[in-house]
Amino acid sequence: MSGTEKPAAMEAHDEHVEVPNFDDLTPKSRANALHDFERKQEELRLKKEAEAKKALEDRERSVFEKAERARRTMEEAEQARQAEKVRRASAEEQRRAEQLAAQNSSMAQFEERRRAEEAKKEAAARAEKARAEAEAFAKQEAAKRLNDLTSTCADEHRLNGVMEEEEKRQAAEAEKLRKEEREREEKLAKQAEAMQKFEYEQMLRRMSAEERAAFLAKKAEEERLMAEEAARIKAEEEARLAAIAAAEAAARPRSLMRPLSLLPRSSAAAAAAAAAAGGAGAKVGAKKKGGGLFSPRKKKDAAPKLDGISEDAPAATANGGCQCVVS
């Protein structure tokens, strides 16, 4: 066997190099086979190191891409929040301008409103400054955590935790904005109510004493007439309901049974039970017949009853659950 020929035992697998049999080889062939075996072992080691390095680079690239996507998501959310803030501010300014244009008051009132607006803007600026500082601190902390994650190749759970915290912060901020919007709506409603009251008082002040007395007397007369009309309608409705109840009571069928004293003792108990059942059926029929919008109704009949459930069932068990008995 020449030095350049390789025995069949030296054919290596992709991930494993078989050890050649040196017993059947000459010293020179044995040296060549040992050299080839060591060379293949070195090539396999280098290949595994290259694959491990490539896998590590792929993992680092994946973590960096996820961090970059998270950063872009945060930037897009911030841009959307800023746009929504600008839109709300523009709408608020437009509404305030329309309200100020609709108000026709004296110079003193205008100065008072101006001072109130300045105080409100200063308070809003202070609140916005505090919010911006808190937001900047939160962003700095988030950026620091992201940098730590990307530099140390941390696992994906910490990155997901940062994203969840950011989503919670954005949700809390949105709730805060909605609360501020509700407070502004309530404040504007109170201002409008105060302005209407002020205009009514100004109108009374601009009237003479005779005109004011006539206006107030007319208003009191109108209120008295409205109260009398409401009382009349209520009395008519009560009389109508009483007439309906009387007509229903008169229309109920009377019992045609003989007195219980004339019946035998064995039949008296059965007749009493039948009379009680007939009275209950008449009550139920009257309820069904007079169950209109204005039918008289006792308080104990206000609660709805479910078919198939006994009235003797307790309202609740010891642990707070409902216990019903089916009849």
C-alpha positions as CSV (number, residue, x, y, z in Angstrom):
1,M,0.0,0.0,0.0
2,S,1.4,3.3,-1.0
3,G,1.6,6.4,1.3
4,T,-1.1,8.3,-0.7
5,E,-3.7,5.6,-0.6
6,K,-6.2,5.6,2.2
7,P,-7.7,2.4,3.7
8,A,-11.5,2.0,3.9
9,A,-11.4,2.2,7.7
10,M,-10.2,5.8,7.5
11,E,-13.4,7.0,5.7
12,A,-14.9,9.5,8.3
13,H,-18.5,10.2,9.0
14,D,-19.9,13.8,9.0
15,E,-19.9,14.0,12.7
16,H,-17.6,11.1,13.7
17,V,-14.2,9.9,12.6
18,E,-13.6,6.2,12.9
19,V,-10.3,5.0,14.4
20,P,-8.3,3.0,11.9
21,N,-7.0,-0.5,12.6
22,F,-3.2,-0.1,13.0
23,D,-2.5,-3.8,13.4
24,D,-2.6,-4.7,9.7
25,L,-0.5,-1.7,8.5
26,T,3.1,-1.2,8.0
27,P,4.9,1.4,10.1
28,K,4.8,4.0,7.3
29,S,1.2,3.3,6.5
30,R,0.4,3.4,10.2
31,A,2.0,6.9,10.5
32,N,0.1,8.1,7.5
33,A,-3.1,6.7,8.8
34,L,-2.5,8.3,12.2
35,H,-1.7,11.7,10.5
36,D,-5.0,11.5,8.5
37,F,-7.0,10.6,11.6
38,E,-5.6,13.6,13.5
39,R,-6.2,15.9,10.6
40,K,-9.8,14.8,10.3
41,Q,-10.3,15.1,14.0
42,E,-9.0,18.7,13.8
43,E,-11.3,19.5,10.8
44,L,-14.3,18.1,12.7
45,R,-13.4,20.2,15.7
46,L,-13.0,23.4,13.6
47,K,-16.4,22.6,11.9
48,K,-18.2,22.2,15.2
49,E,-16.6,25.5,16.5
50,A,-17.7,27.3,13.3
51,E,-21.3,25.9,13.7
52,A,-21.4,26.9,17.4
53,K,-20.2,30.4,16.6
54,K,-22.7,30.8,13.8
55,A,-25.5,29.6,16.1
56,L,-24.4,32.2,18.7
57,E,-24.3,34.9,16.1
58,D,-27.8,34.0,14.9
59,R,-29.1,34.1,18.4
60,E,-27.6,37.5,19.1
61,R,-29.0,38.8,15.8
62,S,-32.5,37.5,16.8
63,V,-32.3,39.2,20.2
64,F,-31.1,42.4,18.6
65,E,-33.9,42.3,16.0
66,K,-36.5,41.8,18.7
67,A,-35.1,44.7,20.7
68,E,-35.1,46.9,17.6
69,R,-38.8,46.0,16.9
70,A,-39.7,46.8,20.5
71,R,-37.9,50.1,20.2
72,R,-39.8,50.9,17.0
73,T,-43.1,49.9,18.6
74,M,-42.4,52.2,21.5
75,E,-41.5,55.1,19.2
76,E,-44.7,54.6,17.1
77,A,-46.8,54.5,20.3
78,E,-45.1,57.7,21.5
79,Q,-45.7,59.4,18.2
80,A,-49.4,58.3,18.3
81,R,-49.7,59.6,21.8
82,Q,-48.2,62.9,20.9
83,A,-50.5,63.2,17.9
84,E,-53.5,62.4,20.0
85,K,-52.4,65.0,22.6
86,V,-52.0,67.6,19.9
87,R,-55.4,66.8,18.5
88,R,-57.0,67.0,22.0
89,A,-55.3,70.3,22.7
90,S,-56.4,71.7,19.4
91,A,-60.0,70.6,20.0
92,E,-59.9,72.0,23.5
93,E,-58.5,75.3,22.2
94,Q,-61.2,75.5,19.5
95,R,-64.0,74.8,22.0
96,R,-62.6,77.4,24.4
97,A,-62.4,80.0,21.7
98,E,-66.0,79.3,20.6
99,Q,-67.2,79.5,24.2
100,L,-65.3,82.8,24.8
101,A,-66.7,84.2,21.5
102,A,-70.3,83.3,22.6
103,Q,-69.9,85.1,26.0
104,N,-70.8,88.7,26.1
105,S,-69.7,90.1,29.4
106,S,-68.1,93.1,31.0
107,M,-64.3,93.9,31.1
108,A,-64.1,92.8,34.7
109,Q,-65.5,89.4,34.0
110,F,-63.1,89.1,31.0
111,E,-60.1,89.9,33.3
112,E,-61.3,87.4,35.8
113,R,-61.6,84.7,33.2
114,R,-58.2,85.6,31.9
115,R,-56.6,85.2,35.3
116,A,-58.4,81.9,35.8
117,E,-57.2,80.7,32.4
118,E,-53.6,81.7,33.2
119,A,-53.7,79.9,36.5
120,K,-55.2,76.8,34.8
121,K,-52.4,76.9,32.1
122,E,-49.8,77.2,34.8
123,A,-51.2,74.3,36.7
124,A,-51.4,72.3,33.4
125,A,-47.8,73.3,32.6
126,R,-46.6,72.1,36.0
127,A,-48.6,68.9,35.7
128,E,-47.3,68.4,32.2
129,K,-43.7,69.1,33.3
130,A,-44.1,66.6,36.2
131,R,-45.6,64.0,33.8
132,A,-42.8,64.6,31.2
133,E,-40.1,64.2,33.9
134,A,-41.7,61.0,35.1
135,E,-42.1,59.8,31.5
136,A,-38.5,60.7,30.6
137,F,-37.3,58.8,33.7
138,A,-39.4,55.8,32.7
139,K,-38.1,55.9,29.2
140,Q,-34.5,56.2,30.5
141,E,-35.1,53.2,32.7
142,A,-36.6,51.2,29.8
143,A,-33.7,52.2,27.5
144,K,-31.3,51.1,30.2
145,R,-33.0,47.8,30.6
146,L,-33.1,47.3,26.8
147,N,-29.4,48.1,26.6
148,D,-28.6,45.6,29.3
149,L,-30.7,43.0,27.5
150,T,-28.9,43.6,24.2
151,S,-25.4,43.8,25.7
152,T,-25.7,40.7,27.8
153,C,-27.8,38.7,25.4
154,A,-30.5,38.1,28.1
155,D,-33.4,35.7,27.5
156,E,-36.6,36.7,25.9
157,H,-38.7,36.7,29.1
158,R,-37.0,39.9,30.4
159,L,-37.6,41.6,27.1
160,N,-41.3,40.6,27.2
161,G,-41.5,41.9,30.7
162,V,-40.2,45.3,29.6
163,M,-42.8,45.4,26.8
164,E,-45.6,44.4,29.3
165,E,-44.6,47.2,31.7
166,E,-44.6,49.6,28.8
167,E,-48.1,48.5,27.7
168,K,-49.3,48.9,31.3
169,R,-47.8,52.3,31.6
170,Q,-49.5,53.4,28.3
171,A,-52.8,52.0,29.5
172,A,-52.5,53.9,32.8
173,E,-51.6,57.1,30.9
174,A,-54.6,56.7,28.6
175,E,-56.9,56.2,31.6
176,K,-55.4,59.4,33.1
177,L,-56.1,61.3,29.9
178,R,-59.7,60.1,29.9
179,K,-60.1,61.1,33.6
180,E,-58.7,64.6,32.8
181,E,-61.1,64.9,29.8
182,R,-64.1,64.0,32.1
183,E,-62.9,66.6,34.7
184,R,-62.6,69.2,32.0
185,E,-66.1,68.4,30.7
186,E,-67.6,68.7,34.2
187,K,-65.7,72.0,34.8
188,L,-67.0,73.4,31.5
189,A,-70.6,72.3,32.4
190,K,-70.3,74.1,35.7
191,Q,-69.0,77.2,34.1
192,A,-71.9,77.2,31.6
193,E,-74.4,76.8,34.4
194,A,-72.8,79.6,36.3
195,M,-72.8,81.8,33.2
196,Q,-76.6,81.1,32.6
197,K,-77.3,82.0,36.2
198,F,-75.2,85.2,35.9
199,E,-77.0,86.2,32.7
200,Y,-80.4,85.6,34.4
201,E,-79.3,87.8,37.3
202,Q,-78.0,90.5,34.9
203,M,-81.3,90.4,33.1
204,L,-83.2,91.0,36.4
205,R,-80.8,93.8,37.3
206,R,-81.3,95.5,34.0
207,M,-85.1,95.5,34.6
208,S,-86.8,98.3,36.5
209,A,-88.5,97.5,39.8
210,E,-92.0,97.3,38.2
211,E,-90.8,95.1,35.4
212,R,-88.9,92.8,37.8
213,A,-91.9,92.5,40.0
214,A,-94.2,91.8,37.1
215,F,-91.7,89.2,35.7
216,L,-91.3,87.4,39.0
217,A,-95.1,87.4,39.6
218,K,-95.7,86.0,36.1
219,K,-93.1,83.3,36.7
220,A,-94.6,82.4,40.1
221,E,-98.1,82.3,38.5
222,E,-96.8,79.9,35.8
223,E,-95.1,77.7,38.4
224,R,-98.4,77.6,40.4
225,L,-100.4,76.7,37.3
226,M,-98.0,74.0,36.4
227,A,-98.2,72.6,40.0
228,E,-102.0,72.7,39.9
229,E,-102.1,70.9,36.5
230,A,-99.7,68.2,37.8
231,A,-101.9,67.7,40.9
232,R,-105.1,67.5,38.7
233,I,-103.5,64.9,36.4
234,K,-102.4,62.9,39.4
235,A,-105.9,63.0,41.0
236,E,-107.5,62.0,37.7
237,E,-105.1,59.1,37.3
238,E,-105.8,57.9,40.9
239,A,-109.5,58.1,40.4
240,R,-109.2,56.2,37.1
241,L,-107.2,53.5,38.8
242,A,-109.7,53.2,41.7
243,A,-112.5,52.8,39.2
244,I,-110.7,50.1,37.3
245,A,-110.0,48.3,40.6
246,A,-113.7,48.5,41.6
247,A,-114.8,47.2,38.2
248,E,-112.5,44.3,38.4
249,A,-113.7,43.4,41.9
250,A,-117.3,43.6,40.8
251,A,-116.6,41.4,37.7
252,R,-115.2,38.5,39.8
253,P,-117.5,35.4,39.9
254,R,-119.2,34.7,43.3
255,S,-119.2,31.2,44.8
256,L,-122.4,29.1,44.2
257,M,-121.6,26.5,47.0
258,R,-123.9,25.9,49.9
259,P,-122.9,27.0,53.4
260,L,-120.5,24.6,55.1
261,S,-122.9,24.0,58.0
262,L,-125.4,22.3,55.6
263,L,-122.8,19.8,54.2
264,P,-121.7,16.6,55.9
265,R,-118.7,16.7,58.1
266,S,-116.6,14.7,55.5
267,S,-117.6,17.1,52.7
268,A,-117.0,20.2,54.8
269,A,-113.2,19.9,54.8
270,A,-113.2,19.2,51.0
271,A,-115.4,22.2,50.4
272,A,-113.2,24.5,52.5
273,A,-110.1,23.4,50.6
274,A,-111.9,23.9,47.3
275,A,-113.0,27.4,48.4
276,A,-109.4,28.3,49.3
277,A,-108.1,27.0,45.9
278,G,-110.9,28.9,44.1
279,G,-110.0,32.1,45.9
280,A,-106.4,31.8,45.0
281,G,-107.3,31.1,41.4
282,A,-109.5,34.2,41.3
283,K,-106.7,36.3,42.6
284,V,-104.3,35.0,40.0
285,G,-106.9,35.6,37.3
286,A,-107.5,39.1,38.5
287,K,-103.7,39.7,38.4
288,K,-103.5,38.4,34.8
289,K,-106.6,40.3,33.7
290,G,-105.6,43.6,35.3
291,G,-101.9,43.4,34.5
292,G,-101.9,46.5,32.3
293,L,-99.7,49.6,32.7
294,F,-102.0,51.3,35.3
295,S,-103.3,48.2,37.1
296,P,-103.2,48.4,41.0
297,R,-100.4,46.3,42.4
298,K,-99.2,45.5,45.9
299,K,-95.6,45.7,46.9
300,K,-95.3,42.0,47.6
301,D,-96.5,41.3,43.9
302,A,-93.7,43.5,42.5
303,A,-91.1,40.8,42.6
304,P,-91.4,38.4,39.7
305,K,-92.1,34.7,40.4
306,L,-90.5,31.8,38.4
307,D,-92.7,28.9,37.3
308,G,-91.8,25.6,38.9
309,I,-90.1,27.2,41.9
310,S,-91.7,26.9,45.4
311,E,-92.3,30.1,47.4
312,D,-91.2,28.2,50.5
313,A,-87.6,27.9,49.2
314,P,-85.1,29.8,51.4
315,A,-83.5,32.9,49.8
316,A,-79.9,31.9,50.3
317,T,-77.7,29.3,51.8
318,A,-75.1,29.8,54.5
319,N,-72.3,30.4,52.0
320,G,-74.3,33.0,50.0
321,G,-75.6,30.8,47.2
322,C,-79.2,30.6,46.0
323,Q,-81.1,27.5,47.1
324,C,-84.3,26.8,45.1
325,V,-86.8,24.0,45.6
326,V,-88.6,22.7,42.5
327,S,-92.2,22.0,43.0
